[in-house]
Amino acid sequence: MPGPTGSNQHEEPIMSTQIQQAQFRFIAARHLSLSPLNVRKTTASSGIKQLADLIVAEGALQNLDVYECPQGAGKTKTTHAVVAGGRRWRALQLLIKQKRILSNYAVPCLIVSHDRAVQISLAENSGVEPMHPADEFDAFRSLVDSGQSVEDVAARFGVTPLVVQRRLKLANVCPMFIALYREDAITLDHLLC
């Protein structure tokens, strides 16, 4: 029966159809390779060690988006190519190389179609925005206030204890100045004075 706009109410929205076509699966890290369709080409290696430390501390919190490679890809003939989550894939490879995880580590993956791979990679990389430093100050303070040591927080987030101590000092700046910093009315240099 047509709805108020004249469309059939029983039709599924396009997005839910696409989600239904995608499958969520855990795939061993050794079966994953980086897709040449991944749109992030620049600065892809920055922060990999820190991300690896986070994966060790918390596990793989975000899934990778992959498509199947029926013929296999690369020298090892991997079965799935990572189109979104290349930095996470690099961090997992580093952890395997360092023998901090096994090559059969189960990685959460969303299986997508090869046809949509570039679109998905672009969408994921376009929507990424780094956390505001003031949010990081507050998060570090919250962790330390909950009983974690400065050293534990530093190890968990791949930074030095000195970095955590500096962030904690900034977290104790007058809340009015932090609010101005969040609104870009003052800079980090102003907070450091």
N, C-alpha and C positions, 0 to 999 in steps of 0.2 A: 504494500500500500504506500503511495507517495506521501512523503512528509510535508511539512510546511514549505519547504523550498522546492517541492516537486520531485525530489530524489527518492529513491527507494530506501526505506529505513533498514532493510535487511542487507544492504550492500556493506561489505567490510571496508573500512578506510584503507587506503593504500599502505599506510605505515604498518598497520597491524598485519597485513598480508605479507609484507617484507620481513617483519619480525618472525612470523610463523615459518617462513622459508629458511630463516637462519637457524642454526642449531648451536646449542651450547654444549661443549665437551671438554674434558680434561685430556691433554695430549702431552706425552713425554717430551721434555725439552729437546732431546736428541732428534726428534722428528720434525723440528721447526727450523726454517731458514728465513732469512730476510728477503722479502720480495723486492724486485727491482721497481715495482709499481708504487712502493712507499714514497710519498711526495717529500718527506723531510730528507734533504740532502746535506744541508749545512748545519754545523754544530751538533750533529747527531751523537757525537761521542762525549760531549760535555756532561759532567755529573754522573757518569756511569758507575764509578766506584761508590759514590754516595747512595745511588739507587740500589746497587747490589747489597750494601749494608742494610738498607731498609727492607729488602726482600728477605734477608737472613733474619732480621729482627721480627718482622711482622708477617712474612709470607707474601705471595703475589696477590696484592689487594685488588688489582684491576686486571680484567681479562685482556688478552690479545685478540685482535681481529685477524683471522687467517682465511685463506682459501685453499682448497685441496689441489694438490699437484699429482694427478693420476700417474704420470710417468716418473714422478720423483724430480727433485730439483737439486742442483749442485753435485759436488763430488760424493757426498754421503747419501744421495737420493732421498732427501727428506720428503715427508708426505704432505706437509702444509707450509705455505709461505705467509709470513707475517706482513700484513699491509698496514696495520695500525698497532703501534706498541713496539716500534723498533728499538727505542732506548731500553725498554724492559727486556726485550730479547737479548740485547747486548749485555745487559747486567746479568742475565741468566747464564749467558755463555762465559762471562768472566767468572762467575761463581763455579761453574763446572771446571773451568781451567784451573782455578785455585783449589779445586777439590773440596769446596765448602758445601756443595750439593752434588747429588748424583745425576748422571745424564738422563735418568728416567724420572726426574722430578716432574710431578704432574702440574702442568700449566693450564690455568683456566683460559679457554679459547672460545670465541664466537666464530662459527664457520659462516662465511659470507660468500657470495658468488664472485667469480673472477670478473664478471662484467661490472660489478659495483665497486671493485677494489680501490680504484683511484678516487672515486667519489667519497668513499668511507675514510680513506687516508687523509684526504684534504679536509673533510669535516672535522675529524679528530684533531688534526694539527692546527686548524684555524680557530677552534674554540678554546685553545689552551692559553691560560693567563697565569703568570706566576703569582704566588701568594704575596700579599702586601707584607713588607717587613714588620710592621706593627703587629700583624696577626701572628707572625712567628715569635715575636717577643713574648706575647701573651701565652702562646702555646708552650714555650719552653718554661715560663714561670709556672704555669699550671702543672706541668709534669714534675718540676722540682718541688712545688708545694704539696703534691700528692705523695711525696716520699722518695722519688727517684733521685739518685745522686747526679751531680753535674757530669761526672764521668760516664754514667749510664746513658744519659740523654745524648751526650756527645757521640758515644759509640753507636747508639741506635740511629742517629741521623747523619752519620758520616762526617762529622765536623770535630774540631778539636775542643777540649774543655775550655780553652781560652775564648773561643767563639761563643760558647754557651754562656760563660760568665759575662761577656760583653753584652749579649742579648738580654741577660737578666738585669744588668744595670739599666739598660734602656727601657725595660719593662717597668722600672720603678720611677721613671720620669713622671712629672706631674701629668695627670690624666688630661688636663686641658691642652697641654702641648702635644700629647699623643693624638688627641682628636684633631688638632690642627694639621699634624703630620699626615693623618689618614685622609684629610681633605686636600692635601697638597698645598696648604697655605704656608707651611714651613718645610724645610728639607731635613734630611738626616744630619747634615752638618750642623744645623741649628740645634738639634737634640743633643749632639755631642759636645756643645759648648758649655 
